[in-house]
Each structure stands twice: as structure tokens, then as C-alpha cells.
């Protein structure tokens, strides 16, 4: 059994009877047992439960009942997504022994589509930061070089995919958490439109910053997974009406004459020279496809402060009422976000929202002329896993633990 087969092919073989759910789950569990201790991607394993579900899925198939498009496919859930009866720690000592009583919507939908949960994937504490480590489970290592970071915050998911532990995985993204680890681990992570994959309403339920999305090893696998998890839900006030099934349609198209905007510098964002060289070298791929590629980008004035203000506001809203003893257990970067959020005045937030709107309008103007905007996911290659975050890029000092992720979080603001 090849654990690096595409998820599309796995699903097809199961439908055709050439592969059983038990064979598929067993092969992935064997691989996790052998290799996970070296990379620390899966932090809570549900092996016995998975085998029971696989047996039940095979029994259903014998009686002509396929559960859905993901029937029998293994999946791993980010340790920020609540899973009924399965430990969900959020990477925090405050929730070290937390057992939720209900599934998050994305978990619920994956189960309904027939996927079988193998366990939970590692994440930084409360998903804060693009380097996956926490005091509960430690660090997750890059599978291509275990001395380096896998990125984050969906780092455990990206490594699980790259190592063949699972063919699909869910993740989440505020400032790059689906995209950065995918780039660092050579898999695919899609930051979805706000409301495309609904989240259960709580806190700032109308905020467009934090989204849930699919991860896999190929674009086609991501599309298949998205077809199962996208779609409207009354439990989310911003969920989009479009049904998920549209993402199951064929992906092929003619790209001749498609206009593409190629990044310049995002208004002065520093990039490691190796990143710029690798990305610029791919321009010819799009030109060979017949695309019209031009250097163009929207104005990025005010975007950095907009994101940092709105991010701090969300952290204060989520954690500002914690008792001092509990707050003291959070990592220092989260405490900094809470304190910054608490210091914001109404004027700060309103000005950030005005700038947010203005940038969105500039981005829409760009998309009136160009169908795609292409830019690097990350500003640096994977760095030493012992380094919490990047302190400088090409001689330019970084002012915070998120500053090196502007190429991702600028797009979150759009």
C-alpha cells in the first residue's frame, strides 16, 4: 500500500473495491508508528477508534452504502479544532487534558463525508506564530531537514502530509497558518475565503481574519476535500451560500491570454534573495501556459498596521478576561498581543477598519485587470527549529514574531 498515492486515487480505489478502508488505515497507522517519533506531527493518536471506523466503513460498502466522497480516507485534525471525545489541547497547558463534547464544523463535515480520524496534529499555542512548538508536546520538525522548522501554525498537518501519515488534513489560517507550513513542507495549503468553510459562531464571529481550510499533497486532493467541507451553515453568520460540490468539478482549463499580476515588493517587504530567485524563476511557467504576465500590485499603505491592530483586538477579545494566573501561563507573544489589544482605543480600531476597506477596494481594482496575483508565500526559507522566529531578513530587522510573515498576512487583509 503506497501512502503517497493521491487522495483522489485512494477514494477511487475504495469506490471500485480495489482497496479497503482497513487496508488504508492500517498502512497509515504503521507509517505513523515508525516515523512520527522522528518529526512529532501527530500528537494525539486515535488508532483503535480509527480501526473500528474503518471496519464499519467496509461493512457499509459491502451493503452498497458509501458514506460520501471521502469514504474510508484517513484524516488528521489540527489540535485547534474541537473533536468530540478526543483530546484537544490548543497547544496550551491550560487545556492539556481538555476533552470536547462536540466536533467543530469542519470535523463534523469530514466525518459525514466518510473520512476516518487518525488523530490530532501539532500546533503552536492557540495557533499563535508560524513556528510549531508548544509546552505540551514540544516542536514539530521539518521532514526534509529535522534541524529546521516546519512552519506553522498548521505545522503538524503539513508534516503529516509530507511524511505520508494522512492523505488529507484540516488547518486554519489568520496570518499564514495554512500557507506557510505548506510552503515549508512542499504540500498544498489553501487559505479559503472567509465563510467558505464555516466555523461555529463564538467571540468575533463576523471577523474575516481567521479561516479554516484544506491541506493535501496535490491541488486536486485539496479540491476534493474542499468539496466536502465547504458550503453554508446556519451556525456561522458569514458562511457563503455556494455549495461545496462546485469544487468537485474538473480543474482543467485553457490559460491562454489569462492576465496575471506578478509581485514587485509588496510596498517594501524584504525577501530573502533565495526566495525571490526561486519564485521569479517560475514566471516562465505561466508564460509558457500562454498567460500574460505583468509586474503589478495594489498599494499596500496602511495594511501592516491594519492587520496588527485587528489581530491584537481578536487576541484581547479571546483572552483578555482570563484570570491573571491563567494568563501568566500563556507564552509571552500571546500575552503581548493581549496587552496591545487592551491598549487600543476605539479610534485605533475604526481607523484600521477604514484602511482595511480601502485596501480591499484597491485589491478589487487590481482584479478587474488581472485574474491572479502571484507572490511568494514566505519571505524566508525554513530556519533553525531552535529559533522561535526570524529576527532579520536581508539586513532588515524584524520588529515582532509575525513581521517575517507579511507576505502572508497582507493577503489575509485582502
C-alpha positions, 0 to 999 in steps of 0.5 A: 500500500503506497501512502503517497498515492493521491487522495483522489486515487485512494477514494477511487480505489475504495469506490471500485473495491480495489482497496479497503478502508482497513487496508488504508488505515492500517498502512497509515497507522504503521507509517505513523508508528515508525516515523512520527517519533522522528518529526512529532506531527501527530500528537494525539493518536486515535488508532483503535477508534480509527480501526473500528471506523474503518471496519464499519466503513467496509461493512457499509460498502459491502451493503452498497452504502458509501458514506460520501466522497471521502469514504474510508480516507484517513484524516488528521485534525489540527489540535485547534479544532474541537473533536468530540471525545478526543483530546484537544489541547490548543497547544496550551497547558491550560487545556492539556487534558481538555476533552470536547463534547462536540466536533467543530464544523469542519470535523463534523463535515469530514466525518459525514463525508466518510473520512476516518480520524487518525488523530490530532496534529501539532500546533503552536499555542492557540495557533499563535506564530508560524513556528510549531512548538508548544509546552505540551508536546514540544516542536514539530520538525521539518521532514526534509531537514529535522534541524529546521522548522516546519512552519506553522501554525498548521505545522503538524498537518503539513508534516503529516502530509509530507511524511505520508501519515494522512492523505488529507488534513484540516488547518486554519489560517489568520496570518499564514497558518495554512500557507506557510507550513505548506510552503515549508513542507512542499504540500498544498495549503489553501487559505479559503475565503472567509465563510467558505468553510464555516466555523461555529459562531463564538467571540468575533464571529463576523471577523474575516481574519481567521479561516479554516481550510484544506491541506493535501499533497496535490491541488486536486486532493485539496479540491476534493476535500474542499468539496466536502467541507465547504458550503453554508451553515446556519451556525456561522453568520458569514458562511457563503451560500455556494455549495461545496460540490462546485469544487468537485468539478474538473480543474482543467482549463485553457490559460491562454491570454489569462492576465496575471499580476506578478509581485514587485515588493509588496510596498517594501517587504524584504525577501530573502534573495533565495526566495525571490530567485526561486519564485521569479524563476517560475514566471516562465511557467505561466508564460509558457501556459500562454498567460500574460504576465505583468509586474503589478500590485495594489498599494499596500499603505496602511495594511501592516498596521491594519492587520496588527491592530485587528489581530491584537483586538481578536487576541484581547477579545479571546483572552483578555478576561482570563484570570491573571494566573491563567494568563501568566501561563500563556507564552509571552507573544500571546500575552503581548498581543493581549496587552496591545489589544487592551491598549487600543482605543476605539479610534485605533480600531475604526481607523484600521477598519477604514484602511482595511476597506480601502485596501480591499477596494484597491485589491478589487481594482487590481482584479478587474485587470488581472485574474491572479496575483502571484507572490511568494508565500514566505519571505524566508526559507525554513530556519533553525527549529531552535529559533522561535522566529526570524529576527532579520531578513536581508539586513532588515530587522524584524520588529515582532514574531509575525513581521517575517510573515507579511507576505502572508498576512497582507493577503489575509487583509485582502 
